[in-house]
């Protein structure tokens, strides 16, 4: 159980991620199924995993039951959108920093693929909603690659709760420019390059500047 806890608290097993089956754990650790079941029940009792009859078990977001983050209904308010961007600048800067240090080689490959698809998509005919979801998927992948349980957990809650505000910022920016501003594309590229080079300080700076650049775009619209 200690090893599973370590993996969950270190972000190796991410919030919302499917847990190994009891059979897989028994085979991996050479334990009896009865022993694994006892461990499983203890993890459930401690609120670390969520199991449903007939469904897979998943690692729980340990912050979800402790954070009440209302105001999701004010996503079109410019002042609130600015606050969301300011919080994102801090959050995503730290996510990029730790992702540069801790991402696996496989995760960097997936991030590179997602970055290339996002860059190609930015000039396509997709709706703003599709572009907003794609943009956020890139940043979510960076948070996941940080292998930092608190950053991953908070990012999941923050992005879900305030997606309307994030979407609203992009919508207003695209209405003004008719496309992604060149600065946004360049910032994405800078984040991507710093991550691939595992330059943590540059990744933090690029991620923060990307969000603060977007904030300036919003202020200029007003």
C-alpha positions as CSV (number, residue, x, y, z in Angstrom):
1,X,0.0,0.0,0.0
2,X,2.9,2.4,0.8
3,X,4.1,2.1,-2.8
4,X,0.7,2.9,-4.3
5,X,0.4,5.8,-2.0
6,X,3.8,7.1,-3.0
7,X,2.8,6.8,-6.7
8,X,-0.4,8.7,-6.1
9,X,1.1,11.5,-4.0
10,X,4.0,11.9,-6.4
11,X,1.8,12.2,-9.4
12,X,3.0,9.0,-11.0
13,X,-0.6,7.9,-10.8
14,X,-2.6,11.0,-11.7
15,X,-6.0,12.1,-10.3
16,X,-8.7,10.5,-12.4
17,X,-6.3,7.9,-13.9
18,X,-7.4,4.3,-14.0
19,X,-5.8,2.2,-11.2
20,X,-4.2,-1.1,-11.9
21,X,-6.6,-4.0,-11.3
22,X,-6.3,-6.2,-8.2
23,X,-5.2,-9.0,-10.4
24,X,-2.4,-6.9,-12.0
25,X,-1.2,-5.8,-8.5
26,X,-1.2,-9.3,-7.2
27,X,0.9,-10.5,-10.1
28,X,3.2,-7.5,-10.0
29,X,4.0,-7.7,-6.3
30,X,3.7,-11.4,-5.9
31,X,0.9,-11.1,-3.4
32,X,-2.2,-13.1,-2.6
33,X,-5.5,-11.7,-4.0
34,X,-6.8,-11.6,-0.4
35,X,-3.9,-9.3,0.6
36,X,-4.5,-7.1,-2.3
37,X,-8.2,-6.8,-1.6
38,X,-7.4,-5.7,2.0
39,X,-5.0,-3.0,0.6
40,X,-7.7,-1.9,-1.8
41,X,-10.4,-1.6,0.9
42,X,-7.9,0.5,3.0
43,X,-7.2,2.8,0.0
44,X,-10.9,3.3,-0.5
45,X,-11.5,3.9,3.2
46,X,-8.8,6.6,3.2
47,X,-10.4,8.3,0.1
48,X,-7.5,7.7,-2.2
49,X,-9.3,5.7,-4.8
50,X,-12.9,5.6,-6.1
51,X,-14.4,2.2,-7.0
52,X,-17.8,1.4,-8.5
53,X,-19.3,-2.0,-8.8
54,X,-18.7,-3.3,-12.4
55,X,-16.5,-0.3,-13.3
56,X,-12.8,0.5,-13.2
57,X,-11.3,2.1,-10.1
58,X,-9.6,5.5,-10.4
59,X,-7.3,7.6,-8.4
60,X,-9.3,10.4,-6.7
61,X,-8.6,14.1,-7.0
62,X,-7.7,14.6,-3.3
63,X,-8.4,18.4,-3.5
64,X,-11.9,18.1,-5.0
65,X,-13.7,17.5,-1.8
66,X,-11.9,20.4,0.0
67,X,-12.1,23.1,-2.6
68,X,-15.3,25.0,-3.2
69,X,-14.6,27.2,-6.2
70,X,-17.8,29.0,-7.2
71,X,-18.3,31.8,-9.8
72,X,-18.2,29.6,-12.8
73,X,-21.3,31.4,-14.0
74,X,-19.5,34.8,-14.4
75,X,-17.1,33.6,-17.2
76,X,-18.2,36.5,-19.5
77,X,-17.2,39.2,-16.9
78,X,-14.0,40.9,-18.1
79,X,-12.7,41.6,-14.6
80,X,-13.2,38.0,-13.6
81,X,-11.5,36.9,-16.8
82,X,-8.4,39.0,-15.9
83,X,-8.3,37.3,-12.5
84,X,-8.5,33.8,-14.1
85,X,-5.6,34.8,-16.4
86,X,-3.5,36.1,-13.5
87,X,-4.1,32.8,-11.6
88,X,-3.3,30.8,-14.7
89,X,0.0,32.6,-15.2
90,X,1.2,31.4,-11.8
91,X,-0.2,28.0,-12.0
92,X,1.0,27.2,-15.5
93,X,4.4,28.7,-14.9
94,X,5.0,26.2,-12.1
95,X,3.4,23.3,-14.1
96,X,5.8,24.0,-17.0
97,X,8.8,24.2,-14.6
98,X,8.2,20.8,-13.1
99,X,7.2,19.3,-16.4
100,X,10.6,20.3,-17.8
101,X,12.3,18.5,-14.9
102,X,10.1,15.4,-14.6
103,X,8.3,14.6,-17.9
104,X,9.1,11.2,-19.3
105,X,10.5,10.9,-22.8
106,X,7.2,9.5,-23.9
107,X,5.3,12.4,-22.4
108,X,7.6,14.8,-24.3
109,X,6.8,13.0,-27.6
110,X,3.1,13.3,-26.9
111,X,3.5,17.0,-26.1
112,X,5.4,17.6,-29.3
113,X,2.7,15.9,-31.3
114,X,-0.1,17.9,-29.5
115,X,1.9,21.1,-30.1
116,X,2.2,20.5,-33.8
117,X,-1.5,19.7,-34.1
118,X,-2.4,22.8,-32.2
119,X,-0.3,25.0,-34.4
120,X,-1.8,23.6,-37.5
121,X,-5.3,23.8,-36.0
122,X,-4.9,27.5,-35.2
123,X,-5.2,28.5,-38.8
124,X,-8.0,26.0,-39.6
125,X,-11.7,26.5,-39.8
126,X,-12.6,25.0,-36.4
127,X,-14.9,26.8,-34.0
128,X,-13.6,28.9,-31.2
129,X,-14.9,26.2,-28.8
130,X,-12.8,23.5,-30.5
131,X,-9.7,25.8,-30.4
132,X,-10.3,26.6,-26.7
133,X,-10.5,23.0,-25.8
134,X,-7.4,22.2,-27.9
135,X,-5.4,25.0,-26.2
136,X,-6.4,23.8,-22.8
137,X,-5.6,20.2,-23.6
138,X,-2.0,21.3,-24.3
139,X,-1.7,23.0,-21.0
140,X,-3.4,20.1,-19.2
141,X,-0.9,17.7,-20.7
142,X,1.9,20.0,-19.3
143,X,0.3,19.9,-15.9
144,X,0.1,16.1,-16.0
145,X,3.7,15.9,-17.1
146,X,4.7,17.9,-14.0
147,X,4.2,14.7,-11.8
148,X,3.2,17.1,-9.1
149,X,0.1,15.9,-7.4
150,X,-1.0,19.3,-6.1
151,X,-0.5,21.1,-9.5
152,X,-2.3,18.3,-11.4
153,X,-5.2,18.2,-8.9
154,X,-5.7,22.0,-8.8
155,X,-5.3,22.3,-12.5
156,X,-8.1,19.8,-13.1
157,X,-10.5,21.6,-10.8
158,X,-9.5,25.1,-12.0
159,X,-9.8,24.3,-15.7
160,X,-13.1,22.5,-15.3
161,X,-14.7,25.2,-13.1
162,X,-13.5,28.2,-15.0
163,X,-13.5,26.9,-18.6
164,X,-16.2,29.4,-19.6
165,X,-13.9,32.3,-18.6
166,X,-11.0,30.7,-20.5
167,X,-13.2,30.2,-23.5
168,X,-14.5,33.8,-23.2
169,X,-11.0,35.2,-23.4
170,X,-10.1,33.3,-26.5
171,X,-13.4,34.2,-28.1
172,X,-13.0,37.9,-27.6
173,X,-9.4,37.7,-28.8
174,X,-10.3,35.8,-32.0
175,X,-13.2,38.2,-32.7
176,X,-10.8,41.1,-32.6
177,X,-8.0,39.5,-34.6
178,X,-9.9,37.0,-36.7
179,X,-7.3,34.4,-35.9
180,X,-4.7,33.4,-33.3
181,X,-2.5,36.5,-32.8
182,X,1.1,35.7,-33.9
183,X,2.3,36.2,-30.3
184,X,0.2,33.4,-29.0
185,X,1.6,31.0,-31.6
186,X,5.1,32.1,-30.7
187,X,4.5,31.7,-27.0
188,X,3.3,28.1,-27.5
189,X,6.4,27.4,-29.5
190,X,8.6,28.9,-26.8
191,X,7.0,26.7,-24.1
192,X,7.3,23.6,-26.3
193,X,11.0,24.3,-27.1
194,X,11.8,24.8,-23.4
195,X,10.1,21.6,-22.4
196,X,11.8,19.6,-25.1
197,X,15.2,21.0,-24.0
198,X,14.3,20.3,-20.3
199,X,15.1,24.0,-19.5
200,X,12.9,24.4,-16.4
201,X,13.5,28.1,-15.9
202,X,12.9,28.9,-19.5
203,X,9.7,26.8,-19.5
204,X,8.4,28.6,-16.4
205,X,9.1,32.0,-18.0
206,X,7.6,31.1,-21.4
207,X,4.4,29.7,-19.8
208,X,3.9,32.8,-17.6
209,X,4.6,35.2,-20.5
210,X,2.2,33.3,-22.7
211,X,-0.7,33.9,-20.2
212,X,0.3,37.4,-19.5
213,X,0.5,38.2,-23.2
214,X,-3.1,36.8,-23.5
215,X,-4.0,39.1,-20.6
216,X,-2.6,42.1,-22.4
217,X,-4.7,41.1,-25.5
218,X,-7.8,41.2,-23.3
219,X,-7.0,44.5,-21.8
220,X,-6.3,46.0,-25.3
221,X,-9.8,44.8,-26.4
222,X,-11.4,46.9,-23.7
